């Protein structure tokens, strides 16, 4: 049996595959102890007797690292670096939120000054020794640990990616009860600030993640436990405990892995159709692009921190179903980024909320039906939504209908702008993609977003409300390895590059083999970070020994930025992705009995609109808009001019 588990802020989602049948389940999350909700769901699924016999293979996406980083609730961490560089994490790149703000709000340093320790060891940029690590340095470190009693130590020395002996010596000098994170293990790349932040975050979050995973692994033993990484691949829980910084986008990466799986399943034997994805929840919307495979970045961010480890290339904005509509000092309406959250939530939830949200606008317009919301388990207060809309309309001096439509259109504009960031601004035409929508709030907006972007097709995946949990089951086992290699491309010989790539690949293969992966099932992919000589930012290019990497870089630069330059190309980093696919998973086929509309209602701007239950739709059924497709966790609006077709596993295919 295969069990995928995604822990969210409100719900913990489960997708179980047993005897070829797929079932889904949800329980309320337990943020203070996430494993309690997991064990509750396992018990409600009737799997507890199977755990003791080791009959369930579990893959989990965790928010423990993400929440601790955003809330600044990590452990006490001692930061060790070279003499004179203790302030690097505080100074950063000297960028400011407001360029012309002369009185910015002070920002707390990642590490307090008294927890920053400097050592005399020093290497040059070519790896030669300038100053040796001394016994006094070791003694100073041990004395600082004894004085401050930190839970973790982060070690970040200059050029450790060329020679890691000093960092290993400092690691060895730390007592066993301290969690140690060294930069040569976490991120062996140039850039002392980004490498330092990654190393510090790994230490700051490591004991929390390690403790949580150990408790969960013990509770489900002897069943195997895999963890989703930010890069869209899984890692064994025992190894994941040392790589907390690689788990920061664990849940969202699961959703993208499932979207990629669905694209591949729909195009068996052919290249998957490229997709733009948007995951619209209550407080935010995540957008991404999939071309053949998940696109990764090493320039991601989480809150104020740059995250230079590989993660899915995702753009997030503060626009969701709970985003609040307000009127600014100039009399213009704004939507978001402030959210009503879960409490009091949108006005229509009946929990005391009085401010208009996107959800309230959809409820007022009749697109969110009270009788079908959460399968009827939760009653929507339509009168409260109407009161809030009327108050907003009076403030704007427009009709309530115009106010509600304005909220929807403005929220759509925010999401369209986000989708343009990850497509148009990178040289891609959205019209060449299919828009993939998931998350509880996205289905009501998918047609409008696609139309605004000039797209003619969209898809609302089956099990979209638990898509991240499904992604846990279809994601490959994976390692991402890198190494700085700064030199002009003309000075890099193919045999030298091949040898360096092979060494990295061997490290990844060994790690997967330690998890029990068959060596013959392991695949590897090589790529290079390249830039024009003198540039700060690089572009990642697939590497093949026979290819012209300079020309490949010129083409990629021209596609993204609109021009190429007659300048020498410089190599920055070598990257290796080592993967092993999981056992094949097939989604069950739908029945062949066509569903009929359960109700027809007249809605503003849409007219007569048929309502269908999604679980009653059959394969091949076609529905012309306007129509509403209701299910327990979301609603999909088929807009006028759009046609919906149900494929053989239940995905909703929308065509304009």
N, C-alpha and C positions, 0 to 999 in steps of 0.2 A: 504494500500500500504506500502511496505517495501523498504527503500532506504539505501544502504550502500555507504559511502563516504570515500575515502582514499586520503588524501592530501599529495602529493609528492613534491619534489623540482622543477620538471618541469611541471608535469600534476596533475590535481585533477581528480580522477576516480570515476565514479558513476555506481552502479548496482541497477536497479529498478525491483522489482517484483510487477506486477499489473495484477490482474485477472488470476493468474497462469502463466503469460508470463514474461520472463526475458529479459531485454534490458540493454545495456551498453552505456556509454557516457563518453567523456573526454573533459575537458577544460584546458587551460593554468592556472597554479597556480598563485596566487597573494601573494607572500611571505610576503609583508609588512602588508597585511590585509587578511589572509586566508579565512575569511568568505565571502569576495566579490566573489571569484571564486566559492564558494559553492552556493551562491545565484544565480549567473549567470547560473550554471549548472542546478539548480532546475528550473529556469525560462525556459531554453532551452528544458527541458524535459516536459514542460507544466504542472508543478506541483504547480505553484504559487497560483492559485485559491483554490487548495485543502489544502494548508497550513492554510489558515484562518479558514477552517472548521475542522482542526485537523485530517485530513484523512491520514496523512503520518507519519509512524514511522521511525525515522532516527537513524542510528548508524554510528559513525564517528571515524576514526583513525586520530589522530592529530600529527603533527611534531613540534608543537610550543615548547613543553618542550625540545625535542631532540635538535633542532637547537639552542635554547637559551643556553643550557648547553655546547654544543660543541663550540659555538662562544663566550662563556663567556659574555653573554648579559642579565644576570639576574638582579634582583633588589638589591639595597643596603640592606644588611642583617646584623643584630647584632647577634653575637653568644654568648650564655650564657652557662657556664659550671662551674664545681667545681673549687675551688681555687687550683692553681698549674697545671691545665690541659688545659690552654688556647692554648698551642702549639700543642695539639694532632693532629688536622687536618693538620698542616704543617709538623709534623714529620712523621705521618703515620706509616707504617711498616718498614721504613728505607730501602726500596728497591730502587734500582737504575736501570735506563734503561741499562746502560753499566757497567757491574760489575767491569771492569778494567779501566774505564775512570776516571783518577785522576783529570780532570778539567771539570766536567759536567756543562752544561749550567744551570744557576739558574732558578728555577721554582717558579712562583708567588704562594704565599700561597692562599688557597681558600678564607680565610677571613683575611683582613688587621688587624694588631695588635691592632690598635686603636678601632676596632669594636669587639674585643673579651672582654667579661666581665666575671669576676669570682665572685662566691658567696661562702659563707662559709658552706652551707649545705653539709652534708656528711652522707652516709649510709655505713655499712659494707657489706661484700659479702653475708651475710645471711639475709640482710635487716634490721638489728638492727640499731638504731640511734646512730651516733657518734657525730654529731654536727647539731644543729637545724638551720633552715632558719630564719634569723633575720629580724627585721624591717629595719635595715640599708641596708640589701641586697635588699629589695624591693625598698627602696628610691634610692639606687644607680642605679638600673635598670631603674626606671622612669626618673632619671636625665640624664642617658645616652641616652634614647630615645628622650628626649626633646632636647638634645644637637646635636645628629647626625641625627635626623629625618629619621630613616631607614624605608623602606617600609615593612620590614619583620623582625621577631625575631625568631631565632632557639634556642631551649632550649634542652640541652643534659647533663643530670646529671648521675653520676655513679649509677648503680643498680636501675635505674628508672623502670626497668621491674619488680622489686620486690615490689616497693612502689612508686607510681606516685604522691603522695600528694604535694611534693615540686614543681614539674614541673607544676602541676595544679595551685598552688598558684602564681607562677611566671607568668603563662599565664593570670590569672585573673587580675594581676596588670598592664598588658599592655593595652594601650588605644584601643578603638574599631577600629580606622583607621589603625592599624598595623595588618598585616597577621602574625599569630603565628603558629609555627610548633614545636611540642614537641616530643621527642624521644619515649616516652611511648605510643604515638599514631601511629607514623610512623613505628617504628620497635622495638617492645618490646623484644629485644634479647640481649645476652651478646656480648661484642666486642665494646668498646667505640669508636674506630676509625671508623669502618664500620657503626655503628649506628649514629655516629656524621655526617659522610658524607651524609648519607641518609636524616637525619633531616635537615642539612644545605641546600642540594639540594632542598628539598621540600619547604623550605622557600624562597630560592633564585629564584625558578621558579614559586612558587605558585601564586603570584599576576598576573603574565603574563598569566598563564593558566586560572586562575579564571576569569580574565577580558575578555579573548577571549571567553570562554565558555558562560559567561553571555551575551555577545553581540550576539553570535550565537543563543543561546536559545531564546533570546528576538525576534530575526529576524524571527524565524520559529514558534514562539508561535501561537496557543496552542499545536502544535505537540510535542510528547515526543522525547527527545534526549538522546541517550546512547553513551558512549565513550568506545573505546577498550582499555584495559589495557595491560601492558607488559606481563602478565601471560596468555593471550589468552582468557580472559573473559571480559564481558562488565560491566559497572557501570553507574548509572544515572549521568547526567552531573552536577547536583547540588552537588552530593557527590564527583565527580571527581575533582572539583575545590580545594578541600582540600588535594588531593593525587597526586600532580604533579609528584612526583618521581616514581609513579606507572605507568606513561604513557610514559616512555622514549623509549620503543620499541613498541609503539602502532601500527604503520603501519606494520612492519615485523611480528608481532604476528598475524595480520589479515590474512596474506598469509598462515601461518602455520595452522591457524584454518580452512581455506578453504581446504588445502591439507588433513587435517584429515577428514573433511566432505566428500571429494571425495572418500577417502579410505573406509569410512564407507558405503557410498552409493553403492560402487561397491561390497561390501561383506555383504549385508543385511542379518541379522540372524546369521552371523559368525563373528569371530574376524577379525578386519581389518588387511590387510597385512602390515607388517612393512615397513616403507619407509625412505630412506635418501632423504632429499630435498636440492635443491640448487636454489637460486634466484640470477641470474646473471644480474646485471644492467650495467650502464655505467662506474661507478667508483669502484664498489665493488661487492663481491659475498658473500651471506649469506648461510651458510649450517647448517642443523639441522637433528635431528633423531626423528621419530615418531614410538613408539611401543604401540599399543592400544590407547594411548592418547599422548598429547603434554608432552614432558619432560621439567621440570622446573629446574632452578638453583637459588641459592642465592649467587653465587660467580661470577656474571656477572660483566662486566665493560662497561663504556661509556667514551671514551677518557682516561684521566688519573685517573678517579674516579672508585673505587669499588662500585657496586650497589648491596647491600645485600638484597633488597626486591625481592620477587619471580618474575622471568621473564622467558620467553621461553629460553631454553638452546640452544644458537645459537653461531656459530663461524663465524667471518667476516674477510675477507682478502681483500687487495687492488688489486684485479684482476677483470676487467670488460671489456666491449666492448671498452671503451675509454682508457684502459691502454696502456702506451707508451712503445715501444720497443727501446732500446738504446744499445750501445756498451760500456762496461766499460774499465778501464785502462788496463786490461789484455787481451783485445780483445774478451771477451766473451759477448754474447748477454744477456740482461736482459729485462724482461717484467714486468712493474709496479714497485712499487705501484703508481708512478706518473701517473696522468690521464690528458687527453686533455680537460676534462670537456665538458660543452656545448658550450663554446666559447674559442678558435676557433673550438674545437671539432676535430674529426678525419679528416684527409686530404680529404677523399671522401665526406665530408659534404659540401665542397666548400666554407668554411668560412675563408680561410686563413691558415688552419692548414698544417704543412709541415712534422710533425713527424709521423712515422708509429704507428698505433694502431692495436689492435686485430680486430677491425671492418674493417680497411683498408686491413688487410691480408685476411679476409673473402671475401671482395669485389674483391680483386685482383684474388683470386682463383675462382671467379664466384659463390660462395656459397650464397652471398648476392646480389640479383638481382636488378639492378637499376630500372627496369620497374615496379617492384611490391613493392618497399620500401615505407612504410606508405601509401599503396594503391595508389601509384603514385603521392601522394600529395607533395613529396619532391624528388628532383632530386639528384642522387648520381653522383659525379664527379669521374668517373673511372680513367681518365687520371691523376688526382692529386694523387690518391692512387698508381697508377703505378709509378709515378715519385718518390714518397716517398719510395716505396719498392726498386726501382732500386738504390737509394742513399744508403739505408741500406745495400743492397747486396754488393755494391762496398766497403763499409767500412768493411764488414765481409769477403770479397774476396770469395763470393759464388755466385751462380746464383740467380736471382730474385725469381724463384720458390722455391729454397731451403730456401731462407730468409723468404718468406711468410709462408711456411710450418713450419719453425722453430718457428716463432712467435706463431702460433696456438698450436704447441706441448708444448712450454714452458708455455703458458697460461694454457693449460690443466693440466700440471704437478702441477702448483700452486693450482688449484682447486681440483685435486686428493689428494694432501697433506692435504688440509683443510678437505675433506671428511674423510680421514683416522683419523684425529684428533678426530672427533666426533663418530667414529665407532671402528676402530681397536684399538686405544689407550684406549678405554673403554671396551675392551674385546668382541667386536661384529664383526662377519664376514660379510663384505658387500655383499657377495654372497647370504646371506639370506634375502636381502632387495630388494625392487624395488626403482629405482632412479626416483624421482619426480622433474621435471624441470619446473620452471616458471621464469617470468621476460623477458624483451625484447630480451636479448642477449643469453639466455641459450640454445635454441633449436638447434643451430648449433653445440653445443659441447656435447650434452647429450649422444649420442652413444659412442663417444670416451672416455668419463669419465667412463661410465658404463663398457666398455670393459677393461679399464686399471685396474679397481677395481675387475675384475672377476665377475661382475654382469651380469645376463642374461636377465633382464627385466627393462623397464623404462616406464614412463608415462609423457605425456605432457598434462596437464589438459585443459579442455575447459575453455575459458575465462582467460587463463593464464596471459594475459597482464593486467588484472584488478583483479587478484586473491585476493589481499588484500581487495579490496572493497567487493567482494563476501564473504570473511571471516567475515566481519562485521555483515552480516545477519545470519550467521549460528553459531556464537559463543554464548555460554551460558552466562547468567548473573552469576556473580561469585564474591566471596570474598575469599581472602587468609589471614588466621589469624595464628599467631604464638606466642609462649611463651617459653622463656628459661626454661630448666628443667635439670640442671646439677647435675647428681648423677649416681653412678654405676647402671647398669640395675638390678643387684641383689637386690638393695635397693628400687626399684620401684614396688609397689604393683599394680596389675591390677585395683583394685577399685579406687585407687588414680589417676591413669592415666585416667581411664574412666571418673571420675568426672572432671578432668582438661580439657579433650577433650570436654566434654559436655558443659562446660562453654564457651569455644571458639566458638563451633558450634552455641550456642544460640546467641552470638553476631552477627555472620554472618547471621543467619536466620532473626534476627530482622532488619538488614540493608536491606536485600532483600525484606522483607515484607513491609518496608517503601516505596519501589519502586513499590508496588502493586502486587508483586509476590504471587501467591497462595501458602500457606504453604505446601499443599500436593504435590506440584511440586518440592520442594526443596530436593536435595540430598547432602550428606556430605561424605567426604573421609578423613580418619585420616592417618598420617604418622609421623615418628620419624627421627630425625637426630642422627646418632650413629657414634661412633668412638672407636678405641682401646684407653684405658686409656693412656694418655700421647701424643696422636696424636694431630695435629693442625686442620686437615681437617676431615670432616664428610661425611657420605653417607646417603642419604635419603631412608628409608625403609617403605613400606606400613605397617600399624598396624592393626592387628586383635586381639581381646582379647584372643583368644584361641591359637594364634600362638607363636612359639618360636622365639622371636625377636633376641636373640643372634645368633642362627643358621642362621636366614635369613641374618643377617649382615655378618657373616663369609662367606656365599656363595657369597654375593654381592662383598665383598672385594676380594675374590679369583678370581671372574670373571674379575674385573677391574684391579687388580694388580698382579694376578698370584699366590697369596699365601694367607694363613691364619695364624694367630699367636695365640699361647696359652696364651693370655693376656685378662684380664677382659675388658668387653665392657661397655662404658659409654654413657648415654643419654645426648644429648646436647640441642635439641629443640623439642617441640611438634608443629605439623603443622596441620591445618584443612583447607580443601578446601570445600566451600559451593557453590553449583551450582544449577541453574534452567534452563533447556533447553528452547530455543526459540521455537516458533511455527514451525512445520515441513515445510521444503522447499524441493521441488523436481525440478530438472533441466529438462527443456523440452526435449522431444525425437526428434531425427533427422528424416529427410525424408528418403525414401527408394530408391531413384534414384541414381545409382552409378555415380560418377564423372569420367571423362576421363582426361588424361594429356592434359594440355593446350599448352605444349611446351616440346621439348626434346633438351637438350644442352650437349655438350661434355666438361667435366670439368677435370682439372689436378688431377691425382691420383684417380679419380672416374670413368672416362669414360662417356659413354652415361647416362645422368641423366634426368629422367622425372620430370616435375614440375606440381604440382596440387594446386588448390586453396582450402584452408581448408574449407571455407564455402560451397563448393560444394560436399564435401565428404558425404557419407551416412553411416548409421549404418551397421556394418558387413563388410564394404569394406576392402580389404586386398591389400597392396602395398609392393612389394619387393624392397629393396634398390639396387642401390643408387637412391634416390629421394629427391626432395625438396618440402616441404609443405609450401606455402606462405600464409600469412594473413596480416592484416593491421599493426599489432604491432610487429610481430616477424616472424622468419623463422625457420623451423625444418628440419634438415638434417637426412634422413634415410640412414645410412651408408651401404656399401656393407656387406652382411652377416646378415643384420637385416631385419625383417619383421614388417610392421606396420598394425595394425588392429584398426578400428574405433569402439568404443562401442556405445551403443544406445543413449547416450547423447552428444557424440562428443569428448570424451577423446581419445587421440592418444596413443595406447598401443604398445610398442616396445618390440620385443622379438629377442634374438640372438640365 
